[in-house]
């Protein structure tokens, strides 16, 4: 299982996570990223979440395996 970690205080609200992985990410009312998925992901479901990690300019999204 993999765990998604969002360091919300570091988020600048650029929306890159939502752009590459809208199934799991959106911008919340405060303008920062909000993770919509389960707290733990099967390895097969990491997919676009890894893209969100890779595209985040402030590296506030992490996947812990």
Kinemage of the C-alpha trace (Angstrom):
@kinemage 1
@onewidth
@group {chain A} dominant
@subgroup {mainchain}
@vectorlist {calphas} color= white
{ca unk a 1} P 0.000 0.000 0.000
{ca unk a 2} L 1.102 3.554 -0.690
{ca unk a 3} L 0.172 6.612 1.334
{ca unk a 4} L -0.344 10.100 -0.113
{ca unk a 5} L 1.128 12.920 1.954
{ca unk a 6} L 0.196 16.540 1.279
{ca unk a 7} L 2.122 19.298 3.031
{ca unk a 8} L -0.716 21.784 2.654
{ca unk a 9} L 1.173 24.662 4.279
{ca unk a 10} L 3.719 24.528 1.428
{ca unk a 11} L 1.091 24.473 -1.334
{ca unk a 12} L 0.999 27.577 -3.557
{ca unk a 13} L -2.255 26.627 -5.304
{ca unk a 14} L -0.824 26.386 -8.808
{ca unk a 15} L -3.253 23.597 -9.766
{ca unk a 16} L -0.708 21.336 -11.449
{ca unk a 17} L -1.869 18.353 -9.386
{ca unk a 18} L -5.465 18.911 -10.475
{ca unk a 19} L -4.410 19.348 -14.102
{ca unk a 20} L -2.631 15.992 -14.290
{ca unk a 21} L -4.789 14.005 -11.844
{ca unk a 22} L -8.309 15.485 -11.518
{ca unk a 23} L -9.752 12.198 -10.232
{ca unk a 24} L -7.773 12.620 -7.001
{ca unk a 25} L -6.926 16.341 -6.751
{ca unk a 26} L -8.752 19.653 -6.785
{ca unk a 27} L -8.206 23.136 -5.422
{ca unk a 28} L -10.125 23.731 -2.201
{ca unk a 29} L -11.938 26.923 -1.202
{ca unk a 30} L -8.725 28.196 0.411
{ca unk a 31} L -6.972 27.955 -2.975
{ca unk a 32} L -4.734 25.079 -1.920
{ca unk a 33} L -4.620 21.482 -3.102
{ca unk a 34} L -7.082 18.994 -1.684
{ca unk a 35} L -6.634 15.245 -2.014
{ca unk a 36} L -9.901 13.446 -2.821
{ca unk a 37} L -8.795 9.836 -2.746
{ca unk a 38} L -8.401 7.215 -0.048
{ca unk a 39} L -5.628 7.576 2.517
{ca unk a 40} L -3.968 4.444 1.165
{ca unk a 41} L -3.615 3.410 -2.470
{ca unk a 42} L -2.895 0.078 -4.057
{ca unk a 43} L 0.325 0.231 -6.067
{ca unk a 44} L -1.697 -0.195 -9.278
{ca unk a 45} L -3.660 2.979 -8.441
{ca unk a 46} L -0.686 5.304 -7.975
{ca unk a 47} L -0.651 6.329 -11.669
{ca unk a 48} L -1.545 9.997 -12.022
{ca unk a 49} L -0.768 10.659 -8.350
{ca unk a 50} L 2.888 10.105 -9.231
{ca unk a 51} L 2.443 12.690 -11.996
{ca unk a 52} L 1.039 15.088 -9.392
{ca unk a 53} L 4.144 14.510 -7.273
{ca unk a 54} L 6.426 15.028 -10.260
{ca unk a 55} L 4.737 18.215 -11.511
{ca unk a 56} L 4.320 20.000 -8.172
{ca unk a 57} L 6.697 22.991 -8.317
{ca unk a 58} L 7.064 23.210 -4.521
{ca unk a 59} L 7.220 19.438 -3.930
{ca unk a 60} L 4.486 19.406 -1.290
{ca unk a 61} L 2.986 16.092 -2.435
{ca unk a 62} L 4.700 12.821 -1.557
{ca unk a 63} L 3.980 9.141 -1.969
{ca unk a 64} L 5.206 6.952 0.840
{ca unk a 65} L 5.405 3.267 -0.030
